């Protein structure tokens, strides 16, 4: 039997943490002296202590570790826990990489031009347009490709004749920003008239007055662009008047290089009464 101090040194777990493991039932001492209250551990408990430490290093919380160690001799169940954690870590890694890219992009823009984060906002009218449109609730904004695939698939036999200045739009119909289940409509301008398909609707969209800003590069700049438009709208006596939409002048369908993307952020507006 080992005193708690000796076990702590061998297991490389602090005495404070061993007491916590005891309190939550994760790793209880084999014996407690009823007079002194000293805790004693068996040498055969060192492998369990090592497992707990390894699982903590993998990112598991103590509550889940308790479930894992109870099933440690079941390889299939253990593999299931590890695969779930692996998936979570991959998602965290993707989010970390996204943040690194945001930082790199912001630093690079500032190095090129300290005023590069200022965006020019213009007031103009988008003329009436005839479009092929698909609108649906999709899991997230970055899955807009679902709608474009539907449009292209269902109109593949139509041989759509595009306007000379063919434009692609994405309209965001939700009242506010949403983390998931977003109401998005995509549109592409077309010439002529066509019959609707299961998901594709052909319609005429009326003229609309907008405050807009065009930017080049990745979509990570959108918050700064929105701020520029919001400031312009407030400073010039306008108010928002409809759903935000974007015009993709150079879209992901045309380039895989995010630095080459060209997007126009458009907010319908009207003069304050």
N, C-alpha and C positions, 0 to 999 in steps of 0.2 A: 504493500500500500504506500502511496505517496502523499505527503502533505501538499496542501494546495499550492504553496510556494514552489515546491520542487516540480509539481505537475505543470505549473504555469511556465517554468523555464523550459521544460522538455517539450511542451506543446506549443510554446511561443505564443501563448494567449495570456493577456493580463489577468491578474487576480480579480480585478473589478469585472471584467467581461465573463470570467468563469462563474462568478456569483450571479451575474445576470442570466447566464445560460441555465443555471440551477433554478432561478426564480421562474423562468418561462418553460421549464421542463425539457429543454433541448439537450443538455448534458448535465445530469445530476451526479453528484459524488456517490461513490459506492457506500460510504459510511460517514456519519456525522457523530462526533463525540458528544454525548448528551450532557456532559458536564461543561466542557470547554467550548463546545460549538464548532470545533475545528472540523474542516472538511477533509476527507481523504479520498483519493482517486486510485483506481487500479491501473497498472501498466497496460492492461488490455484495453483501456479506454483511449489510449493515445491515437490509434487509427481513426476513431470516431472524431476526435478533436481535429485531426488532420483533414478529414473530409469536410467538416464544418468550415474550416479556414479556406480550403480550396473553393468551396461553393460560394463563400463570401467574396473571394477574389474574382469569381465569374460574374458577380453582380446580383446574386440572389439575396433577398431579404430573409431575415431570421424565420419569419412565419413559414415561408415556402421551404426553407432549408429543413424545418421540422418535418414537413410532408415528404421531402426527398429522402432524408435519412431513414424514415420509416419504411421506405420502399427501395432502399439501396440495393438489396439483393435481387430485385426484379429488374433485369436489364432492359426490358421493353418500357417499363414505367420510367426508369431513370433516363432512358433515351428521349422519351417524350418531354420530360422537364427540360433537358438540355437543348432540344430542338426549339422549344418555345423561347427559351432565353436567347438562343442564337439568333432567332428571328428578331427579337426585341433589340438586341445589340446592333444588328445590321441596320435597323431603322434609325437607331440613335446615331450610328455612324453616318448615314445619309444626311441626317439633319445637321450634324456637325460639319460635314463637308459643304453643305449648302451655306452655312454661316461663314465658313472660311472663304467661300467664293464671294459672298457679299462683301466681306472685309477687303478682299483682294481687289474687287471691282471698284469699290469706293476709293481705296488708296490710289489705284491706277488712274482713275478719273481726276482725282485731285492733283496728282503729279503732272498729268498732261496739261491741266488747266484748272486753276483754283476757282474759276467761275463756272466750271463745267456742270455743276449741279443746279445751275439756274436754267429754267426752261422757258422758252418764249410761248406765250399763250395768245391765241388769235380768236376773234369772233367772226364766224362765217356761217353760211347756210349750206347744209348738205341737201342737194336737190332731190326731188322725187325719184324713186328708183324701183325697178321691177326686180324681184329677187326670188331665188330658190332658198327656202328657209327650213331649218329643222330646230324645233324647240323641245327640250326635255329637261328633267331633273337628273343631274349626273352626280357621281360621288364627290367630286372636288373640282375646283377650277382648272387644275393642271391635267384633267382628263377630258378636256374639250375635244380631243381627237376622236372620241366616241361618236360625236355628232357629225364631224367631218367625214368619217368613214361611212356613216349611214347615208349622208347626202351623196357621196361619190358612188357608193354601191347601187343605190336605188335610181340614180339618174344616168348610170353608165350607158344605157341604151338610147338615151335621149340625144346624145351628142349636143349638149347645151351650147348655144351660140352666145358668147360673152360680149358684153359691151366693149367698145374700144378701150375704155378706161375701166377694166374689170376690177372690182373691189371686193374684198372679203371682210365681213363684219362679225363681231361677237357682241351680243346684247345681253346685259346682266340684269335680270328682271326682279331679283329679290330686293326688298326694301332696304336691307342693310347687308353688311358682310356676313357670310356664313362659313363655318368651318367645314361643313359637308352638306350633301344633298342640295346642290345649288341649281337654281332655275336659269338656264342659259339657252340662248337662241343664236344660232349661227346663220349667216346669210352670204350669198354670193350673187352679184348682179348678173342678170341674164337679158338676152335680147329675144323678143318673140313672146309666145305664150305656150304654156305646157300644162298637162294634166297632173294633178296631185298624185303622189304615190302614198304608200302606207305612212311614212314619216315625213316626207318632203312636201311642203306646201309652197305654192307659187302665189305671190301677192305683190301688190304695189304699196310701197312704204312712202308716206307723205314727206314733203320737205320739212326740215327741222333746222332751227337755229341752234348753234352750239358754240361753246367755248372749248377750244381744243389745244393740245400741245403734242408735238411730234418729237419722239426721241429715238435714238439709235442705240442698240445694245440689248442686253438681257432684260427680262421682265422684272428683275429684282429692283429696278429703278421706279416701279410704279408708285410707291408711297411718296417719293419726292415729286414726281410729276403731279400726282393728285394734290399735293400741298400747293404747288405753283398755280394750278387751276383754281383751287379754292380761294387762294389769296386774290387772284385776278377777279373772280366773281364778286367777292366781297368789296374790293376796292373800287369796282366800276358800277356799282348799283344794280347788279343782276342777282337773280336767285335761280336755283336749280329747278328744272321743269321736265323731269322724265328720267328714264333709265339710262345709266351709263352704258356706252358702247365703245368698242375699239375698232379701228380700221387697221388691218394688217397690210401695210404697203410691201413689206418683205416678211414673209411668214416662215414658221418652222418647216412648212412643206416645200419651201424654196431653198433653204439653207440649214445646215446642221450647226453652223457657227453662230453662237448667240450674239457675238459682237456685230454680226451683219444684219440682225433683225431691225426692222424699222416699223414702229407702231405709233398710231395716233390715238390718243386718249380723248374721247369726246363726251362732253356733258351738255345735254339739252338745257338751255337757259332762257330766261325772259327777264325783261326789265321789271324791277320792283314797282308795284303800283303805288 
